[in-house]
Amino acid sequence: MNIALPFIAALLGLAAALLLKPQSRSRIKLLLAFSGAFLLSAVASEFLPEIYGSGAKYMGMYLVAGVFVQIILEFFSKGAEHGHVHSHDDNKGIPVVLFVSLCIHAFLEGMPLQEDGHSMVYGIAVHKLPIAFIVSSFMLVNKIPKFKIIAIMLFFAAMSPLGSLLASNLELDDAVMLPLKAIVTGIILHVSTTLILEASEAHKFNAAKIGVMLLGAALGFMI
């Protein structure tokens, strides 16, 4: 099923961190920029037409609420959703609130994805890979035992599929699902636009990042 793709992508990010040196991140920012553009296109082509095409009222309110939900989550995660995880000498483990915030984010974004064929599934999967790599690398740098890292990342990887399965099993009707999709759309809009804005460091032109963002945006509309 397509909902397994975010799980597989997170495991690939974990495997890359275990096999490569944690400091080896030369390509990770390009992948983050690509995933941001892909997510933005998927939102624009899929979620926005669906929630506004329904004719339901107050969708804009739920969408903005989703943006603020993500802002609150990032207060605790310190921006780990878009690659901001830093090691500190006085912190020898992954902060619990950071990990819980990441898991809530992953669970929520998985809930509207119970249908196969959702292009957003691919966008979230592409986004999961660099995040899993960065978080796993953070734990490796802080010398957390590998078996603990694997257990933590397996739990994180399962969050999006669990959100999808819960929503599917509950068989939520449109009166609940559409506001939920609007909230998740706000969450993903915040993350994707942040990734795109942060791709331009010090507002300098970077041909490689522009190229991968254009590619990501094009694929987001095509898939």
C-alpha positions in Angstrom: 0.0 0.0 0.0 1.1 3.5 -0.7 0.8 4.5 3.0 3.8 2.3 3.7 6.1 4.6 1.6 6.7 7.1 4.5 7.7 4.2 6.7 10.1 2.8 4.1 11.6 6.3 3.5 12.2 6.9 7.2 14.0 3.5 7.4 16.1 4.4 4.4 17.1 7.7 6.1 18.0 5.7 9.2 20.1 3.2 7.2 21.9 6.1 5.4 22.8 7.6 8.8 24.1 4.3 10.1 26.2 3.6 7.0 27.5 7.1 6.3 29.4 9.5 8.6 26.9 11.7 10.5 28.8 14.8 9.2 28.3 13.8 5.6 25.3 16.1 4.7 26.4 17.8 1.5 23.3 16.5 -0.3 20.8 16.7 2.5 19.9 20.3 2.0 19.2 19.7 -1.7 16.9 16.8 -0.8 15.1 19.0 1.8 14.6 21.7 -0.9 13.3 19.1 -3.3 10.9 17.7 -0.8 9.6 21.2 0.1 8.8 22.0 -3.5 7.2 18.6 -4.1 5.0 19.0 -1.0 3.9 22.5 -2.0 2.9 21.3 -5.5 1.1 18.3 -4.0 -0.8 20.6 -1.7 -1.7 23.0 -4.5 -2.8 20.3 -6.9 -4.5 17.9 -4.5 -5.5 19.1 -1.1 -6.5 22.7 -1.8 -8.8 21.9 -4.7 -10.4 19.1 -2.6 -11.1 21.1 0.6 -12.3 24.2 -1.3 -14.1 22.4 -4.0 -16.3 20.7 -1.4 -18.1 24.0 -0.8 -17.8 23.5 2.9 -17.6 26.6 5.0 -14.8 27.7 7.2 -12.1 25.6 5.4 -9.8 28.6 5.5 -10.1 28.8 9.3 -9.0 25.2 9.6 -6.1 25.7 7.2 -4.8 28.6 9.2 -5.3 26.6 12.4 -3.1 24.0 10.8 -0.3 26.6 10.3 -0.5 27.5 14.0 -0.5 23.9 15.0 2.8 23.5 13.2 4.2 26.6 14.7 3.3 25.3 18.2 4.9 21.9 17.3 8.0 23.6 16.1 8.3 25.4 19.4 9.0 22.0 21.0 10.7 20.3 18.0 13.0 23.3 17.4 12.3 23.0 13.6 13.4 19.3 13.3 10.7 18.9 10.6 12.8 21.0 8.3 16.3 19.8 9.3 17.1 21.9 12.4 18.5 19.4 14.8 21.7 20.4 16.6 24.0 18.7 19.0 25.0 20.2 22.3 27.6 19.0 24.8 25.1 19.1 27.7 22.6 17.1 25.8 23.6 13.4 25.4 20.2 12.2 24.0 17.3 13.2 21.9 15.0 15.6 23.8 11.7 13.8 24.7 9.6 16.9 23.7 11.4 17.1 20.4 10.7 13.5 19.6 7.1 13.6 20.8 6.5 16.7 18.7 8.0 15.0 15.6 5.8 12.0 16.2 2.6 14.1 16.5 3.5 15.9 13.3 4.0 12.6 11.5 0.8 11.1 12.9 -1.3 14.0 11.9 0.1 14.3 8.3 -0.6 10.6 7.8 -4.3 10.8 8.7 -5.7 12.1 5.4 -3.6 9.6 3.4 -5.6 6.4 3.7 -6.5 6.4 0.1 -4.1 4.8 -2.4 -2.9 7.0 -5.2 -2.5 10.2 -3.1 0.4 12.2 -4.5 0.9 13.6 -1.0 2.0 10.2 0.1 5.1 10.5 -2.2 5.8 14.0 -1.0 5.7 13.0 2.7 7.9 10.0 1.9 10.5 12.2 0.2 10.4 14.5 3.2 10.8 11.6 5.7 14.1 10.4 4.3 16.2 13.5 5.1 14.5 14.1 8.4 15.1 10.5 9.5 18.7 10.9 8.4 19.2 14.1 10.3 17.6 12.9 13.5 19.4 9.6 13.4 22.7 11.4 12.8 22.0 13.6 15.8 21.6 10.6 18.0 24.8 9.0 16.6 26.8 12.1 17.3 25.4 12.1 20.9 26.6 8.4 21.2 23.2 6.9 21.8 23.5 3.1 21.4 22.6 1.9 17.9 19.9 -0.5 19.1 18.1 2.4 20.8 18.4 4.6 17.7 16.9 1.8 15.6 14.0 1.4 18.1 13.3 5.1 18.3 13.4 5.5 14.5 11.1 2.5 14.0 8.6 4.1 16.3 8.9 7.5 14.4 8.7 5.7 11.0 5.4 4.0 12.0 3.6 7.3 12.9 2.4 8.3 9.5 1.1 4.9 8.5 -0.6 4.6 12.0 -2.3 7.9 11.4 -3.5 6.6 8.0 -4.7 3.3 9.4 -6.6 5.0 12.3 -8.4 7.4 10.0 -9.3 4.5 7.6 -10.6 2.2 10.4 -12.6 5.0 12.0 -14.3 5.6 8.5 -14.6 9.3 9.2 -17.2 11.1 7.1 -16.5 14.3 5.2 -17.8 16.5 8.0 -14.7 15.4 10.0 -12.2 14.4 7.3 -12.4 17.7 5.3 -11.5 19.9 8.3 -8.8 17.4 9.2 -7.4 17.6 5.7 -7.5 21.4 5.9 -5.6 21.4 9.2 -3.0 19.0 7.7 -2.8 21.2 4.6 -1.9 24.1 6.9 0.7 22.0 8.6 2.3 20.9 5.3 2.0 24.4 3.8 4.0 25.8 6.7 6.7 23.1 6.4 7.0 23.2 2.6 7.2 27.0 2.4 9.8 27.0 5.2 11.9 24.5 3.4 11.8 26.5 0.2 12.6 29.8 1.9 15.4 28.3 3.9 16.9 26.8 0.7 18.0 30.3 -0.2 20.8 30.9 2.3 21.4 34.6 2.9 19.2 35.2 -0.2 22.0 34.0 -2.5 21.3 32.4 -5.9 22.1 28.7 -5.9 21.5 27.1 -9.2 21.5 23.5 -7.8 18.8 24.3 -5.3 16.7 26.2 -7.8 17.0 23.2 -10.1 16.0 20.6 -7.6 13.1 22.8 -6.4 11.8 23.2 -10.0 12.1 19.4 -10.5 10.3 18.7 -7.2 7.5 21.2 -8.1 7.1 19.7 -11.5 6.9 16.1 -10.2 4.5 17.2 -7.5 2.0 18.2 -10.2 2.7 15.2 -12.4 2.4 12.4 -10.0 
